[in-house]
Amino acid sequence: MALSFKKQKQGFTSAYMGIYGLWLLGFVVLPLLLLLVESLQDQNHHFTLANYQAFFTSGSYLAMTFNSIWYAFLITVITLVFAYPTAYFLTTLKNKQFWLLLVILPTWINLLLKTYAFIGLLGQGGLVNSTLTAVGLHPMQLLFTDWSFLLVAAYVELPFMILPIFNALSDIDPLLTAASRDLGANSWQTLKKVIWPLSMPGVKAGIQAVFIPSLSLFMITRLIGGNRVITLGTAIEEHFLVTQNWAFGSTIGVILIVAMVITMLLTQDKQKGGRS
């Protein structure tokens, strides 16, 4: 009986892995290969490396690359600054899972709807400027600025930073922090020497979850940043939808994917092998 159940379980696992493998092949591997092949072709579908040469010799595209990395870095830092104390505070609450659900809830709302909601708040006739006018102050240009783009992008990405940090903090044994205080460490020393190092896997996971998507933002960039914020994400959109230069758009996409892989390698959690 036990042997039959084990065979059924193995069969179910094999079938699941087969379906999952086909899904990965069809929706991950093949699109990436198509992107790579397209990037190595010219407009006449002949093999060429001219697209990569044009990218790395163009001051405009190198500036876009720097902007993409810089804005992704700023968004990551902003979310980390707000996410870590928020996650730490959530772990101290009685009904922490309920409060965590409220934090995650905005991720269920469509990104476009959230973006337009901020347009309603920050627009020339939006709630913020209407309030300023009501109290006798002049309206301000809030949309189409760097800080408005960073504000909206950080708001959108914030739950993805809070969740892994919250999980990492929840996994810390309370006896460790109690032992730290028993040995004479104050709250700051306990946070610096015990809690922060033990929560580092969650911080790294949060950095991956925020930095990587932030590299390729284009909808928030267009609607909130306007023409002031130009990144590789907007360049890809331009080449695929406007200029119809799919080869060069694919080239930028491949470069972005390489940057994302490098980010994952730099922030991966290195497990120590063996036991001391």
C-alpha positions as CSV (number, residue, x, y, z in Angstrom):
1,M,0.0,0.0,0.0
2,A,2.8,2.4,1.0
3,L,4.8,1.4,-2.1
4,S,1.8,2.1,-4.4
5,F,1.2,5.5,-2.8
6,K,4.9,6.3,-3.2
7,K,4.7,5.4,-6.9
8,Q,1.6,7.6,-7.4
9,K,3.4,10.5,-5.7
10,Q,6.4,10.1,-7.9
11,G,4.2,9.9,-11.0
12,F,2.4,13.1,-9.9
13,T,5.7,14.8,-9.3
14,S,7.1,13.8,-12.6
15,A,3.9,15.0,-14.4
16,Y,4.0,18.3,-12.6
17,M,7.7,18.9,-13.3
18,G,7.0,18.0,-17.0
19,I,4.2,20.5,-17.3
20,Y,6.2,23.1,-15.4
21,G,9.2,22.4,-17.7
22,L,7.1,22.9,-20.8
23,W,5.7,26.1,-19.4
24,L,9.3,27.4,-18.7
25,L,10.4,26.4,-22.2
26,G,7.5,28.0,-23.9
27,F,7.1,31.2,-21.9
28,V,10.6,31.9,-20.6
29,V,13.4,30.1,-22.5
30,L,12.0,30.5,-26.1
31,P,11.1,34.2,-25.7
32,L,14.6,34.9,-24.4
33,L,16.2,33.0,-27.3
34,L,14.0,35.0,-29.8
35,L,15.0,38.2,-28.1
36,L,18.7,37.2,-28.4
37,V,18.3,36.1,-32.1
38,E,16.5,39.3,-33.0
39,S,19.2,41.4,-31.4
40,L,21.8,39.8,-33.6
41,Q,20.0,40.8,-36.8
42,D,19.8,43.9,-38.9
43,Q,16.6,45.2,-40.5
44,N,17.0,42.7,-43.3
45,H,17.4,39.8,-40.9
46,H,21.1,39.3,-41.6
47,F,23.5,38.4,-38.7
48,T,25.3,41.5,-37.3
49,L,26.8,42.8,-34.1
50,A,26.1,46.4,-35.2
51,N,23.2,46.8,-32.8
52,Y,25.5,46.2,-29.8
53,Q,28.2,48.3,-31.3
54,A,25.7,51.1,-31.8
55,F,24.5,50.8,-28.2
56,F,27.9,50.9,-26.5
57,T,29.2,53.7,-28.7
58,S,26.2,55.9,-28.3
59,G,26.4,58.6,-25.6
60,S,22.6,58.8,-25.4
61,Y,22.1,55.1,-24.7
62,L,24.9,55.0,-22.2
63,A,23.3,58.0,-20.4
64,M,20.0,56.1,-20.5
65,T,21.7,53.1,-19.0
66,F,23.2,55.2,-16.2
67,N,19.8,56.8,-15.6
68,S,18.1,53.4,-15.4
69,I,20.6,52.1,-12.8
70,W,20.6,55.4,-10.9
71,Y,16.8,55.6,-10.6
72,A,16.6,51.9,-9.8
73,F,19.2,52.5,-7.1
74,L,17.3,55.5,-5.6
75,I,14.0,53.6,-5.7
76,T,15.6,50.6,-3.9
77,V,17.2,52.8,-1.2
78,I,14.0,54.7,-0.6
79,T,11.9,51.5,-0.3
80,L,14.6,49.9,2.0
81,V,14.7,53.0,4.3
82,F,10.9,52.8,4.8
83,A,10.4,49.0,4.5
84,Y,12.9,47.9,7.2
85,P,11.4,49.8,10.1
86,T,7.9,49.0,8.8
87,A,8.6,45.3,8.7
88,Y,10.3,45.4,12.1
89,F,7.3,47.2,13.6
90,L,4.9,44.7,12.0
91,T,6.7,41.8,13.7
92,T,6.0,43.3,17.1
93,L,2.3,43.6,16.6
94,K,-0.2,41.1,18.0
95,N,-2.1,40.5,14.7
96,K,0.9,40.9,12.5
97,Q,-0.4,38.7,9.6
98,F,-3.5,41.0,9.4
99,W,-1.4,44.1,9.2
100,L,0.9,42.5,6.7
101,L,-2.1,41.8,4.5
102,L,-3.1,45.4,4.6
103,V,0.5,46.2,3.4
104,I,0.2,43.7,0.5
105,L,-3.3,44.7,-0.4
106,P,-2.3,47.5,-2.8
107,T,-0.4,45.0,-5.0
108,W,-3.8,43.5,-5.9
109,I,-4.7,46.7,-7.6
110,N,-3.8,47.2,-11.3
111,L,-0.6,49.2,-11.7
112,L,-2.3,51.5,-14.3
113,L,-5.1,52.4,-11.9
114,K,-2.6,53.2,-9.1
115,T,-0.6,55.4,-11.5
116,Y,-3.7,57.3,-12.6
117,A,-4.7,57.7,-9.0
118,F,-1.4,59.5,-8.4
119,I,-2.1,61.7,-11.4
120,G,-5.3,62.7,-9.8
121,L,-3.4,63.5,-6.6
122,L,-0.5,65.3,-8.1
123,G,-2.0,66.9,-11.2
124,Q,-2.4,70.6,-11.7
125,G,-6.0,70.4,-10.6
126,G,-5.4,67.5,-8.3
127,L,-6.1,67.0,-4.6
128,V,-2.7,68.3,-3.4
129,N,-2.8,71.5,-5.5
130,S,-6.5,72.1,-4.6
131,T,-5.6,71.9,-1.0
132,L,-2.7,74.3,-1.5
133,T,-5.0,76.7,-3.2
134,A,-7.6,76.4,-0.5
135,V,-5.1,77.5,2.2
136,G,-3.9,80.4,0.1
137,L,-0.8,79.0,-1.5
138,H,0.1,78.8,-5.2
139,P,-0.3,75.5,-7.0
140,M,3.0,73.7,-7.7
141,Q,4.2,71.6,-10.7
142,L,4.1,68.2,-9.0
143,L,3.8,65.9,-12.0
144,F,6.6,65.3,-14.6
145,T,9.3,65.7,-12.1
146,D,12.1,63.4,-10.9
147,W,10.8,63.3,-7.3
148,S,7.2,62.5,-8.3
149,F,8.5,59.6,-10.4
150,L,10.6,58.3,-7.4
151,L,7.6,58.8,-5.1
152,V,5.2,56.8,-7.2
153,A,7.7,54.1,-8.1
154,A,8.8,53.7,-4.5
155,Y,5.1,53.4,-3.4
156,V,4.5,50.7,-6.0
157,E,7.6,48.7,-5.1
158,L,7.4,49.2,-1.3
159,P,5.3,46.0,-0.5
160,F,7.9,43.9,-2.4
161,M,10.6,45.1,-0.1
162,I,8.6,44.8,3.1
163,L,7.5,41.2,2.6
164,P,10.9,39.4,2.4
165,I,12.3,41.5,5.2
166,F,9.2,40.7,7.4
167,N,9.7,37.0,6.7
168,A,13.4,37.2,7.6
169,L,12.7,39.1,10.8
170,S,9.9,36.7,11.8
171,D,12.3,33.8,11.5
172,I,14.8,35.3,14.0
173,D,14.7,33.4,17.3
174,P,13.6,35.8,20.0
175,L,16.0,34.1,22.4
176,L,18.9,35.5,20.4
177,T,17.8,39.1,21.0
178,A,17.0,38.3,24.6
179,A,20.5,36.8,25.0
180,S,22.0,40.0,23.5
181,R,20.3,42.2,26.0
182,D,21.3,39.9,28.9
183,L,24.9,40.3,27.8
184,G,24.6,44.1,28.2
185,A,23.8,45.2,24.6
186,N,21.4,48.1,24.2
187,S,18.6,48.2,21.6
188,W,20.8,49.8,19.0
189,Q,23.6,47.3,19.5
190,T,21.2,44.4,19.3
191,L,19.8,45.7,16.1
192,K,23.2,46.3,14.6
193,K,25.0,43.1,15.7
194,V,22.1,40.6,15.9
195,I,18.9,41.6,14.0
196,W,20.4,43.3,11.0
197,P,22.9,40.5,10.1
198,L,20.3,37.8,10.6
199,S,17.7,39.7,8.4
200,M,20.2,40.2,5.6
201,P,18.8,37.3,3.4
202,G,15.4,39.2,3.5
203,V,17.1,42.5,2.7
204,K,18.9,40.9,-0.3
205,A,15.7,39.3,-1.5
206,G,13.9,42.7,-1.2
207,I,16.7,44.4,-3.2
208,Q,16.3,41.9,-6.0
209,A,12.5,42.2,-5.9
210,V,12.7,46.0,-6.2
211,F,15.9,46.9,-8.1
212,I,15.4,44.4,-11.0
213,P,11.9,45.5,-12.0
214,S,12.8,49.2,-11.4
215,L,15.5,48.9,-14.2
216,S,12.8,48.4,-16.8
217,L,10.0,50.7,-15.7
218,F,8.3,52.5,-18.6
219,M,4.6,53.1,-17.8
220,I,5.2,55.0,-14.6
221,T,8.1,56.8,-16.4
222,R,5.8,58.0,-19.1
223,L,2.8,58.9,-17.1
224,I,4.4,60.4,-14.0
225,G,7.9,61.4,-15.1
226,G,7.0,62.6,-18.6
227,N,9.9,63.4,-20.8
228,R,12.1,64.3,-17.9
229,V,12.8,60.7,-16.9
230,I,14.3,58.7,-19.8
231,T,15.3,55.1,-19.1
232,L,16.0,52.0,-21.0
233,G,12.5,50.8,-20.4
234,T,11.1,53.8,-22.3
235,A,13.7,53.2,-25.0
236,I,12.5,49.6,-25.5
237,E,8.9,50.8,-25.7
238,E,9.9,53.4,-28.3
239,H,11.7,51.0,-30.5
240,F,9.0,48.3,-30.4
241,L,5.9,50.5,-30.7
242,V,7.0,53.6,-32.4
243,T,10.1,53.2,-34.6
244,Q,9.4,49.5,-35.2
245,N,13.1,48.8,-34.8
246,W,12.7,45.5,-33.1
247,A,16.3,44.5,-33.5
248,F,17.6,47.5,-31.5
249,G,14.8,47.2,-29.0
250,S,15.8,43.5,-28.5
251,T,19.4,44.5,-28.1
252,I,18.4,46.9,-25.2
253,G,16.3,44.1,-23.8
254,V,19.2,41.6,-23.8
255,I,21.4,44.2,-22.1
256,L,18.8,44.8,-19.4
257,I,18.4,41.0,-18.8
258,V,22.2,40.8,-18.4
259,A,22.1,43.6,-15.9
260,M,19.3,41.8,-14.0
261,V,21.3,38.6,-13.9
262,I,24.4,40.5,-12.6
263,T,22.2,42.0,-9.9
264,M,20.9,38.6,-8.8
265,L,24.4,37.2,-8.6
266,L,25.7,40.2,-6.5
267,T,22.7,40.0,-4.1
268,Q,22.3,36.2,-3.8
269,D,22.4,34.7,-0.4
270,K,25.7,32.8,-0.1
271,Q,25.1,29.8,2.1
272,K,28.1,28.5,4.0
273,G,28.8,24.9,3.2
274,G,29.6,22.4,5.9
275,R,29.5,22.8,9.7
276,S,32.2,24.1,12.0
